[in-house]
Amino acid sequence: MRFSVNIPNFGDFADARNVAAVAVAAEQAGWDGLFVWDHVLHRRHQGRPFADPWMLLTAAALATSRIRLGTLLTPVPRYRPQQLARQVATLDRLSGGRAVFAAGLGGPVEDEYHSFGDTAEPRVLAERLDEGLDLLERFWSGRPVDHHGRHYEVRDVTLLPATVQRPRPPVWIGGFWPRRAPMRRAARWDGAVPLFETARHGHVPDAAEVRELAGYLREHRTAAADRPFELVLGGATPPEAARAKDVIGPLRDAGATWWDERQIQGGPGLDSLPAVLRRVEAGPPVL
């Protein structure tokens, strides 16, 4: 099992230097990854400074050499696919092939889409997500792309350089369980990053629900069998290794392959550099 640190792209972490400091501390303490949020607007946290996540990850990449880096998660329908392809490929090359791409609809959809005059219709956003993911994979290949779809059109475009990782960076898909459609989408790619209706951001999910989800993903897997498939769970654990083991051990046994350490969404430490550094420097759980 691998372990990552999760931080928002606002508050103290709107400063790329603070994100780089967390990345360095995580690498030194033995964590395996650092993931940041991708929001342009989240009204619950309005009044705080926000930063572009790809700029934050650039700072983290320049300050580290080992840990995986990415967003959890990027709302693909909010981007132009060609722009997003460039950003991810640039991060992958800068980091020496350490980028992970986690994708979904994002949210709150009223904040992230409707506030800027875009549709907030889930069906349309889901169509754009699937079509956008297909385009991203093709753009990352470095080969010519022609595409005439419902939402996007590309005419004989080759985006170079290609990503370092071949055939592409790992693609993880987020969504709420027990909603089936997002997890069927995840089963077509390289991993699932679920939240749970019974355990929102920062809260530890129930092992029985994780086991049910892991079984559902296995039933619907269609991606290449030679590529690893990750089940990424997250929450807040105590820094004491023995207590953390008691929390995460049953989830690993239920099928989880990554644990993403998170501050509780409504808690005072969510976007606080000192609070996050204290947990990071204590090190990842030991199983």
C-alpha positions in Angstrom: 0.0 0.0 0.0 1.2 3.5 -0.8 0.5 6.8 1.0 0.0 10.3 -0.2 -0.7 13.8 1.3 -3.7 15.8 0.1 -4.0 19.6 0.3 -6.4 22.2 -1.2 -5.2 24.8 -3.7 -6.4 27.7 -1.5 -5.6 29.3 1.9 -1.9 28.7 2.9 -1.5 26.5 -0.2 -2.3 29.3 -2.6 1.4 30.0 -2.1 3.5 27.7 -4.3 6.4 28.0 -1.8 4.3 26.4 0.9 3.2 23.6 -1.4 6.9 23.0 -2.2 7.7 22.9 1.5 5.0 20.2 2.0 6.3 18.2 -0.9 9.8 18.3 0.4 8.6 17.3 3.9 6.5 14.5 2.5 9.4 13.1 0.4 11.8 13.2 3.4 9.2 11.6 5.7 8.6 8.6 3.4 5.3 9.5 1.8 4.7 8.3 -1.8 2.7 11.2 -3.3 1.3 14.7 -3.0 -2.0 15.6 -4.5 -3.7 19.0 -4.7 -7.3 20.2 -5.3 -8.3 21.8 -8.6 -10.8 24.5 -8.0 -11.4 27.9 -9.5 -14.3 28.6 -7.2 -15.6 26.9 -4.1 -18.1 29.2 -2.4 -17.8 27.4 0.9 -14.2 28.6 1.0 -14.8 32.0 -0.7 -12.7 34.8 0.7 -9.5 32.7 0.7 -6.8 33.1 -2.0 -6.8 30.3 -4.6 -4.0 29.3 -6.9 -3.7 27.3 -10.2 -3.0 23.7 -9.3 -0.6 23.1 -12.2 1.6 26.0 -11.0 1.6 24.5 -7.5 2.6 21.1 -8.8 5.4 22.6 -10.8 6.9 24.0 -7.6 6.5 20.6 -6.0 8.1 18.8 -8.9 11.1 21.2 -8.9 11.6 20.6 -5.2 11.4 16.8 -5.2 12.7 13.7 -7.0 10.7 10.7 -6.0 7.1 11.3 -4.9 4.1 11.1 -7.3 2.4 14.4 -8.1 -1.1 15.2 -9.4 -4.5 16.7 -8.7 -7.3 15.1 -6.8 -9.2 15.8 -8.9 -9.3 17.8 -12.1 -12.8 18.6 -13.6 -12.1 17.8 -17.2 -15.3 19.4 -18.6 -14.1 22.7 -17.2 -11.0 22.7 -19.4 -10.2 22.7 -23.1 -8.7 19.3 -23.7 -5.7 20.6 -25.6 -4.8 23.0 -22.8 -5.1 20.3 -20.2 -3.0 17.9 -22.3 -0.2 20.4 -22.4 -0.3 21.0 -18.7 -0.2 17.3 -17.7 2.5 16.5 -20.3 4.6 19.4 -19.1 4.3 18.3 -15.5 5.1 14.7 -16.4 8.3 15.7 -18.3 9.4 18.2 -15.6 9.0 15.6 -12.9 10.7 12.8 -14.8 7.5 10.7 -15.3 5.9 11.2 -11.8 2.5 12.7 -12.8 -0.8 11.1 -12.0 -4.0 12.4 -13.6 -7.1 12.1 -11.5 -10.3 13.3 -13.3 -14.0 13.7 -12.7 -16.8 16.2 -13.0 -15.6 18.2 -10.1 -17.8 20.4 -8.0 -19.7 22.0 -6.6 -21.0 22.1 -10.2 -23.0 25.3 -9.6 -19.9 27.0 -8.4 -17.4 25.7 -10.9 -19.6 25.8 -14.0 -22.8 27.7 -13.7 -21.1 30.7 -12.0 -19.2 31.2 -15.2 -22.1 30.8 -17.6 -21.4 27.1 -18.3 -23.9 24.3 -18.1 -24.3 22.5 -14.8 -26.3 19.6 -16.4 -24.6 16.4 -15.2 -25.4 14.4 -18.3 -23.7 17.0 -20.6 -20.7 17.3 -18.2 -20.4 13.5 -18.2 -20.4 13.4 -22.0 -17.6 16.1 -22.0 -15.7 14.2 -19.4 -15.7 10.9 -21.4 -14.9 12.7 -24.7 -12.2 14.8 -23.1 -10.5 11.8 -21.5 -10.4 10.1 -24.9 -8.8 13.2 -26.4 -6.3 13.5 -23.6 -5.1 10.0 -24.1 -4.6 10.6 -27.9 -2.9 14.0 -27.4 -0.4 12.5 -24.9 0.6 9.9 -27.4 2.4 12.5 -29.6 0.7 11.2 -32.7 -1.6 13.1 -35.0 -5.2 13.5 -33.8 -8.3 14.0 -35.8 -11.6 14.1 -33.9 -15.2 15.0 -34.7 -17.3 14.5 -31.6 -20.4 15.8 -29.9 -18.5 18.5 -27.9 -15.0 18.8 -29.4 -13.4 18.9 -32.8 -9.7 18.5 -33.6 -8.2 18.8 -37.1 -4.9 17.1 -37.8 -3.1 18.2 -34.5 0.0 16.7 -33.0 1.0 17.9 -29.5 4.6 17.4 -28.7 6.4 16.5 -26.6 4.5 13.3 -25.6 4.3 12.3 -22.0 7.3 10.5 -20.4 5.1 7.7 -19.1 4.0 5.4 -21.8 1.4 4.9 -23.1 0.3 7.7 -20.7 0.3 8.8 -17.1 -2.0 6.8 -14.8 -5.6 8.0 -15.0 -7.7 7.8 -11.9 -11.4 8.6 -11.9 -13.4 10.1 -9.0 -17.0 9.9 -8.0 -19.4 9.2 -5.1 -20.1 5.6 -4.1 -22.7 4.0 -4.3 -23.3 5.9 -7.6 -22.5 3.3 -10.2 -21.8 5.3 -13.3 -18.6 7.1 -12.1 -17.2 3.8 -10.9 -17.9 2.0 -14.2 -16.0 4.9 -15.8 -13.1 4.3 -13.4 -13.0 0.6 -14.2 -12.2 1.6 -17.8 -9.1 3.4 -16.7 -6.3 2.9 -14.1 -7.9 3.6 -10.8 -10.8 4.8 -8.7 -10.8 7.7 -6.2 -14.1 7.5 -4.5 -15.8 9.6 -1.9 -18.7 8.0 0.0 -22.1 9.3 0.7 -21.5 8.1 4.3 -17.9 9.5 4.6 -17.2 12.8 3.0 -13.8 14.4 2.5 -11.5 13.7 5.5 -13.7 11.0 7.0 -12.7 7.3 7.0 -15.0 5.1 4.9 -16.5 1.9 6.2 -14.6 -1.2 5.3 -17.8 -3.1 4.2 -18.6 -0.4 1.7 -15.0 -0.4 0.4 -15.2 -4.2 -0.1 -18.5 -3.8 -2.0 -16.9 -1.1 -4.2 -13.8 -3.2 -4.9 -15.9 -6.1 -6.0 -18.0 -3.8 -8.3 -14.8 -2.5 -9.9 -13.4 -6.0 -10.5 -16.6 -7.0 -12.2 -16.4 -4.0 -14.6 -12.7 -3.9 -15.4 -12.1 -3.5 -19.1 -8.6 -1.8 -19.1 -5.5 -3.7 -20.0 -4.7 -6.4 -17.6 -1.0 -5.6 -17.5 -1.6 -2.2 -16.1 -2.1 -1.9 -12.3 -5.4 -0.7 -11.0 -5.5 1.5 -7.9 -8.2 2.0 -5.4 -7.4 5.3 -3.6 -9.1 6.0 -0.3 -8.6 8.9 2.0 -9.3 10.5 5.4 -7.6 11.8 8.5 -5.6 9.4 10.6 -3.8 9.9 13.9 0.0 10.3 13.6 0.6 7.4 16.0 1.5 4.4 13.8 -0.3 1.8 15.8 -3.6 3.8 15.8 -3.3 4.6 12.1 -2.7 0.9 11.4 -6.0 0.1 13.1 -7.8 2.5 10.8 -6.2 1.6 7.5 -5.5 -2.1 7.9 -9.2 -3.2 7.3 -9.4 -0.9 4.3 -6.2 -2.4 2.8 -7.7 -5.9 3.4 -10.9 -4.7 1.6 -9.0 -3.8 -1.5 -7.5 -0.3 -1.1 -4.0 0.2 -2.6 -3.4 3.9 -1.7 -4.2 5.9 1.4 -4.5 9.7 0.8 -4.1 11.6 4.1 -6.5 14.5 4.3 -7.6 17.1 6.7 -11.4 17.1 7.5 -13.3 19.3 5.0 -14.8 21.6 7.7 -11.9 21.5 10.1 -9.5 24.3 10.9 -6.5 22.5 9.6 -7.8 22.0 6.0 -5.7 24.8 4.4 -3.3 25.4 7.3 0.4 24.9 6.6 1.4 24.2 10.2 -1.4 21.6 10.7 -0.5 19.8 7.5 3.2 19.9 8.2 2.8 18.4 11.6 0.9 15.4 10.2 3.3 15.0 7.2 6.5 15.1 9.3 5.1 12.4 11.6 5.3 10.1 8.6 2.9 7.8 6.8 1.1 4.9 8.6 3.1 1.7 9.0 1.2 -1.5 8.1 
